[in-house]
Amino acid sequence: MNTYESSVTDWTRLHPNDDVLIALRNLNAGEQMEVASGQHIILKEDVPKGHKFAVRELQVGEHIMKYGYSIGIAKEQIETGRWLHTHNVSTGLSGLIDYEYIKTPLEKPAVVPANLHTFQGYRRSNGKVGIRNEIWIINTVGCINKVCEALAKMGNTAFQGRVDGVYHFAHPFGCSQLGDDLKYTQQLLASLVSHPNAGGVLVIGLGCENNQIEEFKTFIPAEDRERVRFLKAQEIDDEMAEGLRLLEELTELAEKQEREPVPISELTIGLKCGGSDGFSGITANPLVGAVSDKLVAAGGTAILTEVPEMFGAETILMNRARSEEVYEELVNLINNFKQYYVNHGQNIYENPSPGNKEGGITTLEEKSLGCTQKGGHSEVVDVVAYGKKVTKKGLNIVEAPGNDLVSVTALSAAGAHIVLFTTGRGTPFGGPVPTVKIATNSDLANRKKHWIDFNAGQLLEGKAMDDLANEFLAELIDIASGNKVTNSERYGFREIAIFKDGVIL
């Protein structure tokens, strides 16, 4: 979708057919807004920054347009100039949908400046490229989290300066899991083991867990095992000493690696939003979409997830599917995730979180229409199951829920070197890979400088989208090349979360 640009400083309109305007500051009842030449609206009530007000009278049951699409229906008659939110707007979504593939013509490929076509990366012996040269510790079972945590601390002290750090990602699973539940945990962890941002990986098991090392090895491709070592704690007299010895061995292997020029076609980015507000779909998400389009045009890869936050906007993605086969895979992904909600007795179209509502997002379709903009306008080349790695260049859809930690972990496991995380309210957490926080507004960017890495709020202050997208892409190349680190890296905010209920594809 394309946004309609306005130079008005009090409000913005995203599409010429929209029924709503978005407040760019706190607006007060009685203020007069000039919404077009000679056309004025007097606000009937206060409108918080980032929230919506009606540009025309709306009847009960009438669909309300934003982004050029319906974001819900009027619960009551709404006068022009009224604040629109959960008290007078409800979702227009219900039940399962029969979809039809209507291929959307693709836009012209995005343009990447000549100076942004390469970065400095680590090319591994299997041909994959990493942007960090770290040592990772992956445990097969939660019972051994503290041993791994202690080893990571010891390793960081012992090998400081030789690698980019030694990191452990705690999780509580691997024991008392059976069948598909165990399989999906194994697949997710194995995909992390294979991640090229790690110059070496130490896999530690306890010995009595369901996720036995011998079986877990079968999930790790043979080409990736050269830089992996295994330790079963119950079989070693001193697992700490042996673990440190193996970390030394991996460090010696990793420090032989050197950065070299790599085309950005080798770069993979994950696309995520969390703690969204009314500006997410106006600034940060479209900015990330523009950068995604540029990377894809250069032959790179972008990964979009948060499947429930596609509900209400899914046809936009479906109709950009490369083929009918990909379209059907996306239909199945959407419908199976809806069925997952039904199976658990939950409302498919539940409203956004309390924080989203406070920020101005009223319905799920409004949230989804803003959320999916992170995918830009590129065609969808593949749909990938939870825990598995992407194999095709271009825009991929990966199965995962909207939960921030779970979805960022899934993006990392799928192969994202960097996760671009847009937020209007802020969050400190980071995933296993560099997690770049993009603020939707300058207030957040200025207030939480120790959380935020880039300010998309500049788009509300006169910065042109293409200029800011090129500036942001340059920033990402600096991060990928090791010239900069994200705030989450700087403070050691790294963690994973596993979707316990398993995949639903």
C-alpha positions as CSV (number, residue, x, y, z in Angstrom):
1,M,0.0,0.0,0.0
2,N,1.2,3.5,-0.7
3,T,0.8,6.3,1.9
4,Y,-0.6,9.7,1.0
5,E,1.8,12.4,2.2
6,S,0.6,15.5,3.8
7,S,2.5,18.6,4.9
8,V,0.1,19.4,7.7
9,T,1.8,19.4,11.1
10,D,-1.3,18.8,13.3
11,W,-2.6,15.7,11.6
12,T,-1.8,13.4,8.7
13,R,-3.9,11.4,6.3
14,L,-2.5,8.1,5.0
15,H,-4.7,7.6,1.9
16,P,-6.9,10.0,0.0
17,N,-9.9,7.7,0.6
18,D,-9.5,7.5,4.4
19,D,-12.3,8.5,6.7
20,V,-9.9,9.3,9.5
21,L,-7.0,11.7,10.2
22,I,-4.3,10.9,12.7
23,A,-3.3,13.5,15.4
24,L,0.4,14.4,15.3
25,R,0.1,16.1,18.7
26,N,-2.4,16.1,21.5
27,L,-5.5,17.9,20.0
28,N,-8.1,19.6,22.2
29,A,-11.9,19.8,21.9
30,G,-13.0,23.0,20.1
31,E,-9.8,23.2,17.9
32,Q,-10.5,24.0,14.3
33,M,-8.6,21.8,11.8
34,E,-8.2,22.8,8.1
35,V,-8.5,19.4,6.4
36,A,-8.6,20.7,2.8
37,S,-8.7,24.0,1.1
38,G,-11.7,25.8,2.5
39,Q,-12.8,22.7,4.5
40,H,-12.6,22.9,8.3
41,I,-13.4,20.5,11.1
42,I,-14.1,21.5,14.7
43,L,-13.0,18.8,17.1
44,K,-15.9,17.5,19.3
45,E,-13.5,16.1,21.9
46,D,-9.9,15.7,22.8
47,V,-7.8,13.5,20.5
48,P,-4.5,12.0,22.0
49,K,-1.4,12.1,19.9
50,G,-1.3,9.1,17.5
51,H,-5.1,8.6,17.7
52,K,-7.8,9.1,15.0
53,F,-10.7,11.4,14.5
54,A,-13.5,11.3,11.9
55,V,-13.2,13.5,8.8
56,R,-16.8,12.8,7.9
57,E,-20.0,11.6,9.6
58,L,-20.1,7.8,9.9
59,Q,-23.3,5.7,10.2
60,V,-23.8,2.6,12.5
61,G,-22.3,-0.5,10.9
62,E,-20.3,1.5,8.3
63,H,-16.8,0.5,7.5
64,I,-14.1,3.0,8.5
65,M,-11.2,3.5,6.1
66,K,-7.5,4.0,7.0
67,Y,-4.5,3.1,4.8
68,G,-7.2,2.8,2.1
69,Y,-8.6,-0.3,3.8
70,S,-11.3,-1.0,6.4
71,I,-10.0,-0.9,10.0
72,G,-13.4,-1.8,11.5
73,I,-17.0,-0.7,11.7
74,A,-18.8,2.1,13.6
75,K,-20.6,0.9,16.7
76,E,-22.8,4.0,16.7
77,Q,-23.4,7.1,14.6
78,I,-20.2,9.2,14.7
79,E,-20.1,12.9,14.0
80,T,-17.4,14.6,12.1
81,G,-14.6,15.6,14.4
82,R,-15.2,12.8,16.9
83,W,-12.4,10.8,18.4
84,L,-12.4,7.2,17.1
85,H,-11.3,4.4,19.3
86,T,-12.5,1.2,21.0
87,H,-15.6,3.0,22.5
88,N,-17.2,3.6,19.1
89,V,-15.3,1.3,16.7
90,S,-15.3,-2.6,16.6
91,T,-13.6,-5.1,14.4
92,G,-15.2,-5.9,11.1
93,L,-13.6,-9.4,11.0
94,S,-15.4,-12.6,11.7
95,G,-15.1,-16.3,11.0
96,L,-12.8,-18.0,8.5
97,I,-12.5,-16.6,5.0
98,D,-12.5,-18.1,1.5
99,Y,-9.6,-16.5,-0.3
100,E,-9.0,-15.9,-4.0
101,Y,-5.6,-15.4,-5.6
102,I,-5.6,-12.1,-7.4
103,K,-2.0,-11.4,-8.4
104,T,-1.0,-7.8,-7.6
105,P,1.3,-6.1,-10.1
106,L,4.6,-5.5,-8.5
107,E,6.1,-2.1,-8.2
108,K,9.4,-1.1,-9.8
109,P,12.4,-2.5,-7.9
110,A,13.7,-0.2,-5.2
111,V,17.0,1.6,-5.9
112,V,20.1,1.0,-3.7
113,P,22.9,3.6,-3.8
114,A,26.1,2.4,-5.3
115,N,28.0,2.8,-2.1
116,L,25.7,0.5,-0.2
117,H,26.1,-2.7,-2.1
118,T,28.7,-4.4,0.2
119,F,29.5,-5.0,3.9
120,Q,32.3,-6.6,5.8
121,G,31.3,-10.1,6.8
122,Y,32.7,-13.5,7.9
123,R,32.5,-16.2,5.2
124,R,32.3,-19.6,6.8
125,S,33.8,-22.7,5.4
126,N,30.3,-23.9,4.3
127,G,29.9,-20.7,2.2
128,K,27.5,-19.0,4.6
129,V,28.1,-15.5,5.8
130,G,28.0,-14.2,9.4
131,I,28.1,-10.6,10.7
132,R,29.5,-11.5,14.1
133,N,32.2,-13.9,15.2
134,E,30.8,-15.1,18.5
135,I,30.8,-18.4,20.4
136,W,27.4,-19.6,21.3
137,I,26.4,-22.2,24.0
138,I,23.2,-24.1,23.2
139,N,21.9,-26.4,25.9
140,T,19.7,-29.4,24.9
141,V,17.7,-29.2,28.2
142,G,16.7,-26.6,30.7
143,C,18.2,-28.5,33.7
144,I,21.7,-27.3,32.6
145,N,21.0,-23.6,32.1
146,K,23.1,-22.5,35.1
147,V,26.1,-24.6,34.0
148,C,26.0,-23.0,30.6
149,E,25.5,-19.5,32.1
150,A,28.6,-20.0,34.3
151,L,30.6,-21.3,31.3
152,A,29.7,-18.3,29.2
153,K,30.9,-16.0,32.0
154,M,34.1,-17.9,32.3
155,G,34.6,-17.9,28.5
156,N,34.0,-14.2,28.2
157,T,36.7,-13.6,30.8
158,A,39.2,-16.1,29.3
159,F,38.8,-15.2,25.6
160,Q,38.0,-11.5,25.7
161,G,39.3,-9.8,22.6
162,R,39.7,-13.0,20.7
163,V,36.1,-13.3,19.6
164,D,33.0,-11.1,19.7
165,G,31.8,-12.7,22.9
166,V,30.6,-16.0,24.4
167,Y,26.8,-16.2,24.8
168,H,24.4,-18.7,26.3
169,F,20.7,-18.6,25.5
170,A,18.7,-20.2,28.4
171,H,15.4,-22.1,27.8
172,P,13.4,-24.5,30.0
173,F,12.7,-27.3,27.5
174,G,14.2,-30.6,26.3
175,C,13.0,-32.8,29.1
176,S,9.6,-34.6,29.3
177,Q,8.9,-33.6,25.7
178,L,7.6,-36.2,23.2
179,G,6.6,-36.5,19.6
180,D,6.2,-33.3,17.6
181,D,6.6,-31.1,20.6
182,L,10.1,-32.4,21.1
183,K,10.8,-32.4,17.4
184,Y,10.0,-28.7,17.0
185,T,12.2,-27.7,20.0
186,Q,15.0,-29.7,18.5
187,Q,14.5,-28.1,15.1
188,L,14.5,-24.6,16.5
189,L,17.6,-25.2,18.6
190,A,19.4,-26.9,15.7
191,S,18.7,-23.9,13.4
192,L,20.3,-21.7,16.0
193,V,23.4,-24.0,16.2
194,S,23.7,-23.6,12.4
195,H,23.6,-19.8,12.5
196,P,26.6,-18.2,10.8
197,N,26.9,-15.3,13.3
198,A,28.5,-17.9,15.6
199,G,32.1,-18.8,14.7
200,G,31.8,-21.8,17.1
201,V,29.0,-23.5,19.0
202,L,29.2,-25.6,22.1
203,V,26.2,-27.9,22.6
204,I,25.8,-29.1,26.1
205,G,23.4,-31.8,27.3
206,L,22.8,-33.3,30.7
207,G,22.5,-36.9,29.7
208,C,19.1,-38.2,30.8
209,E,16.8,-35.8,28.9
210,N,14.5,-36.6,26.1
211,N,16.5,-34.3,23.8
212,Q,19.5,-36.6,23.6
213,I,22.6,-35.2,22.0
214,E,22.9,-38.2,19.6
215,E,19.4,-37.6,18.2
216,F,19.8,-33.8,18.3
217,K,22.9,-34.1,16.0
218,T,20.7,-35.5,13.3
219,F,19.0,-32.1,13.1
220,I,22.3,-30.3,12.4
221,P,23.5,-30.4,8.8
222,A,26.8,-32.2,8.4
223,E,28.3,-29.0,6.7
224,D,27.7,-27.0,9.9
225,R,29.2,-29.5,12.4
226,E,32.9,-28.5,11.8
227,R,32.4,-25.5,14.1
228,V,30.3,-27.4,16.7
229,R,31.5,-29.3,19.8
230,F,29.3,-31.5,22.1
231,L,29.5,-32.2,25.8
232,K,27.3,-34.5,27.9
233,A,27.7,-33.3,31.5
234,Q,26.7,-36.5,33.3
235,E,29.6,-38.4,31.6
236,I,32.3,-35.9,32.5
237,D,33.9,-35.7,35.9
238,D,34.4,-31.9,35.7
239,E,32.1,-30.5,33.1
240,M,33.2,-26.9,33.8
241,A,36.9,-27.7,33.0
242,E,35.9,-29.7,29.9
243,G,33.5,-27.0,28.8
244,L,36.1,-24.4,29.1
245,R,38.6,-26.5,27.1
246,L,36.1,-27.0,24.3
247,L,35.4,-23.2,24.3
248,E,39.1,-22.6,23.9
249,E,39.1,-25.0,21.0
250,L,36.2,-23.2,19.4
251,T,37.8,-19.8,20.0
252,E,41.0,-20.9,18.2
253,L,38.9,-22.0,15.3
254,A,36.8,-18.8,15.2
255,E,39.7,-16.4,15.5
256,K,41.1,-17.6,12.2
257,Q,38.2,-16.0,10.5
258,E,38.6,-12.5,9.1
259,R,36.1,-10.0,7.7
260,E,36.0,-9.6,4.0
261,P,33.9,-7.6,1.5
262,V,30.6,-9.4,0.9
263,P,27.7,-8.3,-1.4
264,I,24.5,-7.3,0.5
265,S,22.7,-10.0,-1.4
266,E,24.2,-12.3,1.3
267,L,22.4,-10.3,4.1
268,T,19.2,-11.5,5.7
269,I,17.1,-9.2,7.9
270,G,14.2,-10.1,10.2
271,L,11.2,-7.8,10.4
272,K,9.4,-7.4,13.7
273,C,7.3,-4.8,15.6
274,G,6.4,-4.7,19.3
275,G,5.0,-2.1,21.7
276,S,3.3,-0.4,18.7
277,D,1.5,2.9,18.7
278,G,-0.6,5.0,16.3
279,F,2.6,6.0,14.4
280,S,3.9,2.5,13.8
281,G,2.1,2.1,10.5
282,I,3.0,5.7,9.5
283,T,6.7,5.9,10.2
284,A,8.8,2.9,11.4
285,N,7.0,0.1,9.7
286,P,6.9,1.8,6.2
287,L,10.6,2.7,6.7
288,V,11.5,-0.9,7.4
289,G,9.4,-1.9,4.4
290,A,11.4,0.5,2.2
291,V,14.7,-0.9,3.5
292,S,13.4,-4.4,3.0
293,D,12.5,-3.6,-0.6
294,K,16.0,-2.1,-1.2
295,L,17.7,-5.2,0.2
296,V,15.4,-7.6,-1.8
297,A,16.1,-5.5,-5.0
298,A,19.8,-6.0,-4.4
299,G,19.3,-9.8,-4.2
300,G,19.1,-10.1,-0.4
301,T,16.6,-11.6,1.9
302,A,13.9,-10.3,4.3
303,I,11.8,-12.4,6.7
304,L,8.3,-11.4,7.9
305,T,6.5,-13.2,10.7
306,E,3.8,-12.5,13.5
307,V,1.1,-14.4,11.7
308,P,-1.8,-13.4,13.9
309,E,-0.9,-9.8,13.1
310,M,-1.6,-10.4,9.5
311,F,-5.2,-11.1,10.1
312,G,-7.2,-8.5,8.3
313,A,-4.4,-7.6,6.0
314,E,-3.4,-11.1,4.8
315,T,-4.8,-10.7,1.3
316,I,-2.2,-7.9,0.6
317,L,0.5,-10.5,1.2
318,M,-1.3,-13.4,-0.5
319,N,-1.8,-11.4,-3.7
320,R,1.9,-10.7,-3.8
321,A,2.7,-14.4,-3.7
322,R,5.2,-15.4,-6.4
323,S,3.1,-18.4,-7.5
324,E,-0.2,-20.1,-6.8
325,E,1.8,-22.7,-4.8
326,V,3.2,-20.0,-2.5
327,Y,-0.3,-18.5,-2.3
328,E,-1.8,-21.8,-1.1
329,E,1.0,-22.2,1.5
330,L,0.2,-18.7,2.8
331,V,-3.6,-19.4,2.9
332,N,-2.9,-22.6,4.8
333,L,-0.6,-20.8,7.2
334,I,-3.2,-18.1,8.0
335,N,-6.2,-20.5,8.3
336,N,-4.2,-23.0,10.4
337,F,-3.2,-20.2,12.8
338,K,-6.8,-19.1,13.0
339,Q,-7.8,-22.7,13.8
340,Y,-5.1,-22.8,16.5
341,Y,-7.0,-20.0,18.2
342,V,-10.3,-21.9,17.8
343,N,-8.8,-25.1,19.3
344,H,-7.8,-23.1,22.4
345,G,-11.2,-21.5,22.8
346,Q,-9.8,-18.0,22.0
347,N,-11.3,-15.2,19.9
348,I,-9.5,-15.2,16.5
349,Y,-9.8,-11.5,16.1
350,E,-9.0,-10.3,19.6
351,N,-8.2,-6.6,19.9
352,P,-4.6,-5.5,20.2
353,S,-2.7,-5.4,23.6
354,P,-3.5,-2.7,26.2
355,G,-0.3,-0.8,25.2
356,N,-1.3,-0.9,21.5
357,K,-4.7,0.5,22.4
358,E,-3.2,3.3,24.6
359,G,-1.0,4.2,21.6
360,G,-4.0,4.6,19.3
361,I,-4.5,1.2,17.7
362,T,-8.2,0.2,17.9
363,T,-8.7,-3.1,16.1
364,L,-6.8,-6.1,14.9
365,E,-7.2,-5.1,11.3
366,E,-5.8,-1.7,12.0
367,K,-2.8,-3.3,13.8
368,S,-2.3,-5.7,10.9
369,L,-2.5,-3.1,8.2
370,G,0.3,-1.2,9.9
371,C,2.2,-4.4,10.8
372,T,2.4,-5.8,7.3
373,Q,4.0,-2.7,5.9
374,K,7.3,-4.0,7.3
375,G,7.2,-6.3,4.3
376,G,7.3,-3.4,1.8
377,H,6.0,-4.2,-1.7
378,S,8.2,-7.1,-2.7
379,E,6.7,-10.4,-3.9
380,V,6.4,-13.2,-1.3
381,V,8.8,-16.0,-2.5
382,D,8.3,-18.7,0.2
383,V,6.4,-19.7,3.4
384,V,8.7,-21.4,6.0
385,A,7.7,-23.5,9.0
386,Y,8.5,-22.6,12.5
387,G,12.1,-23.4,13.5
388,K,13.3,-24.0,10.0
389,K,15.7,-21.9,7.9
390,V,14.8,-19.8,4.8
391,T,16.3,-21.2,1.6
392,K,15.2,-18.6,-1.0
393,K,16.3,-15.0,-1.6
394,G,13.6,-12.4,-1.4
395,L,10.7,-11.8,1.0
396,N,9.8,-14.9,3.1
397,I,7.0,-15.5,5.5
398,V,8.0,-17.5,8.6
399,E,5.5,-19.2,10.9
400,A,5.5,-17.7,14.4
401,P,3.1,-15.9,16.8
402,G,3.2,-12.2,17.6
403,N,5.0,-12.7,21.0
404,D,8.2,-10.6,20.8
405,L,10.7,-13.1,22.2
406,V,9.2,-16.1,20.4
407,S,9.0,-14.4,17.0
408,V,12.5,-12.8,17.2
409,T,13.9,-16.2,18.1
410,A,12.1,-17.7,15.1
411,L,13.5,-15.0,12.8
412,S,17.0,-15.6,14.1
413,A,16.6,-19.4,13.7
414,A,15.3,-18.8,10.1
415,G,18.6,-17.1,9.3
416,A,18.2,-13.4,10.0
417,H,21.6,-11.8,10.7
418,I,19.9,-8.7,12.1
419,V,16.3,-8.2,13.4
420,L,14.7,-4.8,12.7
421,F,12.4,-4.2,15.6
422,T,10.0,-1.2,15.3
423,T,8.4,0.2,18.5
424,G,6.3,3.1,19.6
425,R,6.4,2.5,23.3
426,G,9.9,0.9,23.6
427,T,11.4,-2.3,24.8
428,P,14.9,-3.2,26.0
429,F,15.1,-6.9,25.0
430,G,17.4,-8.4,22.3
431,G,17.4,-11.7,20.5
432,P,20.4,-14.0,19.7
433,V,21.3,-11.7,16.8
434,P,21.7,-7.9,16.7
435,T,18.3,-6.5,17.4
436,V,17.9,-2.9,16.0
437,K,15.2,-0.9,17.8
438,I,13.5,1.7,15.5
439,A,11.4,4.3,17.3
440,T,8.2,5.4,15.6
441,N,8.4,8.9,17.2
442,S,11.1,11.3,18.3
443,D,9.8,11.5,21.9
444,L,10.6,7.9,22.4
445,A,13.9,8.1,20.6
446,N,15.1,11.0,22.7
447,R,13.8,9.7,26.0
448,K,15.1,6.1,25.6
449,K,18.4,6.6,23.9
450,H,19.8,3.5,25.7
451,W,17.1,1.4,24.0
452,I,16.6,3.0,20.6
453,D,19.1,2.6,17.7
454,F,17.3,4.6,15.0
455,N,14.6,7.3,14.9
456,A,11.9,6.8,12.2
457,G,10.0,9.8,13.8
458,Q,12.1,12.0,11.5
459,L,9.5,11.2,8.8
460,L,7.0,13.3,10.8
461,E,9.5,16.2,10.8
462,G,10.1,16.6,7.1
463,K,12.6,13.8,6.3
464,A,11.8,12.2,2.9
465,M,11.2,8.4,3.0
466,D,13.8,7.4,0.4
467,D,16.5,9.6,2.0
468,L,15.8,8.1,5.5
469,A,15.7,4.6,4.1
470,N,19.1,5.0,2.5
471,E,20.4,6.5,5.8
472,F,19.0,3.5,7.7
473,L,20.4,1.0,5.2
474,A,23.9,2.6,5.6
475,E,23.5,2.2,9.4
476,L,22.6,-1.5,9.0
477,I,25.7,-2.0,6.8
478,D,27.8,-0.5,9.6
479,I,26.2,-2.8,12.1
480,A,26.7,-5.8,9.8
481,S,30.3,-4.8,9.2
482,G,31.0,-4.6,13.0
483,N,31.6,-0.9,12.9
484,K,28.6,-0.4,15.3
485,V,26.8,-2.5,17.8
486,T,23.1,-2.2,18.8
487,N,22.1,-1.1,22.3
488,S,20.8,-4.6,23.1
489,E,24.3,-5.9,22.3
490,R,26.0,-3.1,24.3
491,Y,24.1,-4.0,27.4
492,G,24.1,-7.8,26.9
493,F,20.4,-8.1,26.4
494,R,20.1,-11.4,24.6
495,E,17.6,-14.2,25.1
496,I,15.5,-16.7,23.3
497,A,11.9,-18.1,23.7
498,I,10.5,-21.3,22.2
499,F,6.9,-21.7,21.0
500,K,6.0,-24.5,23.3
501,D,2.7,-25.4,21.7
502,G,4.7,-26.4,18.6
503,V,4.1,-25.5,15.0
504,I,0.7,-25.6,13.3
505,L,1.5,-25.9,9.6
